[in-house]
Amino acid sequence: MVSVWCAKFDSMPDVKLSIVKAFDVFCGVGGLSYGLQQAGISVSGGLDSDPSCRHAYTSNCEAAFIDQDIQQVNYQDIDRFFKNANIRILVGCAPCQPFSAHRRKAPKGEKDERWDLISEFQRIIAEGKPEVVSMENVPQLAKETVFAEFVERLEELGYFVSHKILNCAEFGVPQRRSRLVLLGSLLGPIRLPQPEHGTPPTVRQSIGYLPKLKDGTSCSEDRFHVCGSLSPLNLQRMKVSTPGGSWKTWPKPLLPECYKRQSGQTFSSVYGRMEWDKPAPTLTTQFLRYGTGRYGHPEQDRALTLREGALLQTFPPNYEFCSPSEPIVLATISRHIGNAVPPRLAQKIGNSILEHLGGKHE
């Protein structure tokens, strides 16, 4: 539990010692919660409807995990996790697939049911009016009516709201990942995290020390340092790929049929290798698959491993994504890692919140 001295705002008659606690809605495997804890904020629990996140969340964040659909939850179900706190922080990152560039190209009139999750988060906030709220999502959400309505409703409830699209590479994340970050406070104006000075961390700094692997193998010292197997054709493609390059330099027999047509020329960021001395591209839930992005290892003839993806998302090297007694399901864990808020960005969000509250730890 962390105590801080709250800054004095017009709405607060006296500066007082405050107990600060956070609760994480849509917590997943804990990227946001872990980062907030690294900043010094006590996170008492998280909510997610996917039970496969439970072990990772509870073992790494040491907080309660509530396996429930937010649509079946009221604020009172969460309030018990704020026991003794007079500064309550409610954070959440709703599943971002409905707002991704890919999903926004879906047929007109087709609506993903997960669009409603933003409204459900808004409902919980309205019911409990926690002192501070935060939300993180894909940049495309900023263009949607549901986000404008979310901000408008927060302001109607009395929140001072700040939001902006941030480049994670400017906040210590070795990845060109743009994210929409929102902070809201009932206590007064709240400032978003400020970019770090200097050059962003690189792929080499993040994963260059890991043991070498062959395609389709795993590391005996770290079972999460494991990669899927490439098809014989994709292995040939990998061998002729260069860091930062694309399929456009391949011999013609290796090209997929769709890329031989003019309409396929725009897909330039797939089937490529990452570059050692630059940040990685944005990791998606399919970063284990060489053909879905520039997810080839810079020099080894294979795609990324789970551990490499986790490190590029700034999870610590010992983060456990499933129980030692459970088999590793590559698709499930890569989805969890790709969906997560990078803990380093979450830590910066936590620092901004504590700065807003005064920042003096007891």
C-alpha positions in Angstrom: 0.0 0.0 0.0 1.3 3.4 -0.9 0.5 6.7 0.9 1.1 10.0 -0.8 0.6 13.6 0.2 -2.1 15.0 -2.1 -1.5 18.3 -3.8 -3.8 21.1 -2.7 -6.5 21.9 -5.3 -9.4 24.4 -5.1 -11.8 21.5 -4.5 -9.7 20.2 -1.6 -9.7 22.4 1.5 -6.8 20.8 3.2 -3.7 18.9 2.2 -4.0 15.5 3.9 -2.3 12.1 4.0 -4.1 9.9 1.6 -4.2 6.1 0.9 -4.0 5.4 -2.8 -5.3 2.2 -4.4 -6.0 1.2 -8.0 -8.2 -1.4 -9.6 -7.6 -2.6 -13.2 -10.6 -3.3 -15.5 -9.8 -5.5 -18.5 -6.6 -6.4 -16.7 -5.4 -9.2 -19.0 -2.1 -10.6 -17.9 -1.2 -7.5 -16.0 0.8 -5.1 -18.1 -1.0 -2.0 -16.9 -1.2 -3.2 -13.2 2.5 -4.2 -13.2 3.6 -0.9 -14.5 1.5 1.1 -12.0 3.0 -1.0 -9.2 6.5 -0.2 -10.5 5.6 3.5 -10.2 4.6 2.9 -6.6 0.8 2.6 -6.8 -0.9 -0.2 -4.9 -3.1 -2.3 -7.3 -5.5 -4.4 -5.3 -7.2 -6.3 -8.1 -8.1 -6.7 -11.7 -11.1 -7.8 -13.7 -11.1 -9.8 -16.9 -13.5 -12.2 -18.6 -10.7 -14.4 -19.9 -9.7 -17.0 -17.2 -6.5 -17.9 -19.0 -5.1 -14.6 -17.7 -5.5 -15.6 -14.1 -2.1 -17.2 -13.3 -0.1 -14.5 -15.0 -2.0 -11.7 -13.3 -2.0 -13.1 -9.8 1.5 -14.5 -9.7 3.2 -11.4 -11.2 1.1 -8.6 -9.8 0.2 -10.4 -6.5 -3.3 -9.0 -6.7 -6.8 -10.5 -6.9 -8.2 -11.6 -10.2 -11.9 -11.4 -10.9 -13.0 -13.6 -13.8 -16.2 -11.9 -14.8 -17.7 -10.0 -17.7 -17.8 -6.2 -17.1 -21.4 -6.2 -18.3 -22.3 -8.3 -15.2 -20.4 -6.0 -12.8 -21.5 -2.9 -10.8 -19.2 -0.4 -9.1 -20.2 -2.0 -5.7 -18.5 -5.2 -6.8 -15.2 -3.3 -7.2 -15.5 -0.9 -4.3 -14.4 -3.6 -1.8 -11.0 -3.5 -3.4 -10.6 0.2 -2.4 -11.0 -0.6 1.3 -9.5 2.3 3.4 -8.5 4.2 0.3 -9.5 7.8 0.0 -7.9 8.2 -3.4 -9.3 5.5 -5.8 -7.8 5.0 -9.2 -9.8 3.0 -11.8 -7.9 2.1 -14.9 -8.7 0.1 -18.0 -7.7 -0.9 -21.5 -10.7 -2.3 -23.3 -9.9 -4.9 -26.0 -8.7 -2.8 -28.9 -9.5 -5.0 -31.9 -12.9 -3.3 -32.6 -11.1 0.0 -33.1 -8.1 -1.2 -35.0 -7.5 -0.1 -38.6 -8.3 -3.6 -39.8 -11.6 -3.8 -38.1 -12.7 -0.4 -39.2 -12.5 -1.7 -42.8 -15.3 -4.2 -41.9 -18.5 -4.0 -43.9 -20.6 -0.9 -43.3 -23.1 -1.5 -40.6 -21.2 -4.4 -39.0 -20.7 -3.8 -35.3 -18.3 -5.7 -33.0 -20.0 -6.3 -29.7 -16.8 -5.2 -27.9 -17.6 -1.6 -28.9 -19.9 -1.6 -25.9 -17.1 -2.2 -23.5 -16.0 1.5 -23.5 -19.6 2.4 -22.5 -19.5 -0.2 -19.8 -16.3 1.2 -18.4 -18.0 4.7 -18.5 -20.9 3.2 -16.5 -18.7 1.9 -13.8 -17.0 5.3 -13.5 -20.3 7.1 -13.3 -21.5 4.7 -10.5 -18.5 5.1 -8.3 -16.8 8.4 -9.3 -13.3 7.3 -8.4 -11.0 10.3 -7.9 -8.7 9.3 -10.9 -9.4 7.3 -14.0 -7.1 6.3 -16.9 -7.7 4.5 -20.2 -5.3 3.3 -22.9 -6.3 2.1 -26.4 -5.4 2.2 -30.1 -5.1 5.6 -31.8 -8.0 4.9 -34.1 -10.4 5.1 -31.1 -9.8 8.8 -30.9 -11.7 9.2 -34.2 -14.8 7.3 -33.0 -18.0 8.8 -31.6 -17.9 6.4 -28.7 -14.6 8.0 -27.5 -16.0 11.6 -27.9 -19.0 10.5 -25.9 -16.8 8.9 -23.2 -14.8 12.2 -22.8 -18.0 14.3 -22.7 -19.6 12.1 -20.1 -16.4 12.3 -17.9 -16.5 16.0 -18.1 -20.2 16.1 -17.2 -19.3 14.1 -14.1 -16.8 16.7 -13.1 -13.5 15.2 -14.3 -10.6 17.2 -15.7 -9.7 15.2 -18.8 -6.4 15.0 -20.7 -5.8 12.7 -23.7 -3.3 12.3 -26.5 -1.8 9.8 -28.8 1.6 8.9 -27.5 4.5 7.2 -29.2 5.7 4.4 -26.9 9.2 4.7 -28.2 9.4 8.1 -26.5 8.6 6.5 -23.1 11.2 3.8 -22.9 9.5 1.1 -24.9 11.6 -0.4 -27.7 8.7 -0.4 -30.1 7.1 2.0 -32.6 3.8 1.7 -30.9 1.3 4.6 -30.9 -1.3 4.5 -28.1 -4.2 6.7 -27.1 -3.8 7.6 -23.4 -6.4 9.3 -21.3 -6.2 10.6 -17.7 -9.1 12.1 -15.8 -9.3 13.5 -12.3 -11.9 15.0 -10.0 -9.2 16.8 -8.1 -8.0 19.2 -10.7 -6.1 19.3 -14.1 -3.9 16.3 -14.6 -0.9 16.1 -17.0 -0.2 13.2 -19.3 3.3 11.5 -19.2 6.0 13.6 -20.8 8.4 12.0 -23.4 11.9 11.0 -22.3 15.0 12.7 -23.7 17.5 10.7 -25.7 17.3 7.9 -28.2 14.7 5.1 -27.8 15.8 1.7 -26.7 16.5 -0.8 -29.5 15.8 -4.3 -30.4 19.4 -5.3 -29.7 19.3 -3.8 -26.2 16.0 -5.6 -25.4 16.6 -9.1 -26.8 20.1 -9.3 -28.1 21.4 -11.2 -25.1 19.0 -14.1 -25.3 20.3 -17.6 -26.3 20.2 -18.3 -30.0 17.4 -20.6 -31.3 16.6 -22.5 -34.4 13.2 -22.3 -36.0 10.5 -24.3 -34.1 12.6 -24.9 -31.0 12.7 -23.6 -27.3 15.3 -22.7 -24.8 16.0 -25.2 -21.9 16.6 -22.3 -19.5 13.4 -20.3 -20.3 10.4 -22.2 -21.7 8.8 -18.9 -22.9 11.8 -18.4 -25.2 10.1 -20.5 -27.8 9.1 -19.9 -31.4 6.7 -21.6 -33.8 7.8 -23.5 -36.9 8.0 -21.9 -40.3 6.8 -23.7 -43.3 9.5 -24.8 -45.7 8.5 -22.0 -48.1 8.6 -19.4 -45.4 11.9 -20.6 -44.2 13.3 -20.0 -47.7 11.7 -16.5 -47.6 13.3 -15.8 -44.3 16.7 -16.7 -45.5 16.6 -14.1 -48.3 15.1 -11.4 -46.1 17.2 -8.5 -44.8 16.7 -6.4 -41.7 14.4 -3.5 -42.5 13.7 -4.9 -45.9 10.6 -6.6 -47.3 9.4 -9.2 -49.7 10.0 -6.8 -52.6 13.7 -8.0 -52.8 12.8 -11.7 -53.0 13.3 -13.8 -56.1 10.0 -13.9 -57.9 9.4 -17.7 -57.3 9.2 -17.0 -53.6 6.5 -14.3 -53.8 2.9 -15.1 -52.8 0.6 -14.8 -55.8 -1.3 -11.8 -54.3 2.0 -9.8 -54.1 2.7 -10.4 -57.8 -0.4 -8.3 -58.6 -0.4 -4.5 -58.5 -3.1 -4.6 -55.8 -0.6 -6.4 -53.5 2.1 -3.8 -53.7 0.9 -1.8 -50.7 1.6 -4.6 -48.2 5.2 -3.6 -47.6 5.4 -4.2 -43.8 5.0 -8.0 -43.8 7.4 -10.8 -44.3 10.4 -8.8 -43.0 13.1 -8.9 -40.4 13.4 -6.4 -37.5 16.5 -4.2 -37.3 18.9 -4.6 -34.4 19.6 -0.9 -33.7 16.1 0.5 -34.0 12.9 0.1 -32.1 10.7 -2.9 -33.2 7.5 -2.3 -35.2 4.2 -2.4 -33.4 3.7 -5.9 -31.9 0.3 -7.3 -32.6 -1.3 -10.5 -31.1 0.2 -12.4 -34.1 3.9 -11.4 -33.6 4.9 -15.1 -33.6 3.9 -15.3 -37.3 6.5 -14.1 -39.8 4.0 -13.3 -42.4 1.8 -10.9 -40.4 4.4 -8.2 -39.9 8.1 -7.4 -39.7 8.5 -10.1 -37.0 11.5 -12.0 -38.4 14.5 -12.1 -36.0 17.2 -9.7 -37.2 19.8 -12.4 -37.9 18.4 -15.9 -36.9 16.2 -17.6 -39.5 13.1 -17.7 -37.4 10.2 -15.6 -36.1 10.1 -14.0 -32.7 9.7 -16.0 -29.5 7.2 -15.4 -26.8 9.9 -14.1 -24.5 11.3 -11.7 -27.1 7.8 -10.3 -27.7 7.3 -9.9 -24.0 10.6 -8.1 -23.6 9.8 -5.8 -26.5 6.6 -5.0 -24.7 8.8 -4.3 -21.6 7.6 -7.1 -19.4 10.5 -8.2 -17.1 12.6 -11.2 -18.1 11.1 -13.5 -15.5 7.4 -12.7 -16.1 5.4 -15.9 -16.0 2.5 -16.2 -18.6 1.1 -19.5 -17.4 1.5 -21.9 -14.6 4.6 -24.2 -14.7 2.2 -27.2 -14.7 0.3 -25.9 -17.8 1.5 -26.5 -21.4 2.4 -23.4 -23.4 -0.2 -22.5 -26.0 1.6 -20.2 -28.3 -1.5 -18.5 -29.8 -3.0 -17.8 -26.4 0.1 -16.3 -24.8 1.1 -14.3 -27.9 -2.5 -12.8 -27.8 -2.1 -11.9 -24.2 1.3 -10.3 -24.8 0.3 -8.4 -27.9 -2.9 -7.1 -26.2 -1.1 -5.8 -23.1 -0.3 -2.3 -22.1 3.5 -2.1 -22.1 4.5 -2.0 -18.4 7.0 0.8 -19.1 4.3 3.0 -20.5 2.0 2.1 -17.6 4.8 3.1 -15.2 5.0 6.5 -16.8 1.2 6.8 -16.5 1.5 5.9 -12.8 4.3 8.5 -12.3 2.0 11.2 -13.8 -0.8 10.2 -11.5 1.4 10.4 -8.4 2.8 13.7 -9.6 -0.8 14.9 -9.8 -1.4 13.7 -6.3 1.7 15.4 -4.9 4.2 12.6 -5.4 5.6 12.6 -1.9 5.8 9.0 -0.6 5.5 8.3 3.0 
